[in-house]
């Protein structure tokens, strides 16, 4: 499963990078073509002409690095870490997707622990994802429910934002004495859903980038014509 997931992630990454080639070419052309008349007319030296796209690409690269490193930078201080963790979960569109992935991993590990004979309350505590404090806070409501004597499915339902399909399948498995099997089945279903969402993302992101670059190029052309 891990090898297959790695292969699919690699294929998705390659597909996304391939889709970014055309926007990259358009961006490079937009940086190289406008100052070309000034180079030919002697208003710019060759070094100045080369520096224009290099400076723009360096600025863009710095922005990309900052975005990639943002989670680590936000977690350098405890106050910003808590705020960022919550933002990851509550941000529209991205937040529900992120939380659902975290819950899929939690339930998958939980199913493995239950299948190994670990008691439910201990298994939940061991399976809680470490990276996000907001996710841990929500899952702790399930831990409290189990400590109070609630059934597994009822305790699972206490998790804010939990997929109700997970609760229904847990209740079915709990009633049939096959809780670990039903949780594993749910994890498989969620994995397939996540893969479809990731494929949509890798397909849609290059289109968004292309649209942004095209709008920027159009704006540059309009600004140049006006000036």
ABEGO torsion letter per residue (X at the ends): XAAAAAAAAAAAAAAAAAAAAAAAAAAAAAAAAAAAAAAAAGABBAAAAAAAAAAAAAAAAAAAAAAAAAAAAAAABAAAAAAAAAAAAABBGAAAAAAAAAAAAAAAAAAAAAAAGBBAAAAAAAABBAABAAAAAAAAAAAAAAAAGBBAAAAAAABBGBBAAAAAAAAAAAAAGAAAAAAAAAAAAAAAAAAAAAAAAAAAAAAAAAAAAAAAAAAAAAAAAAX
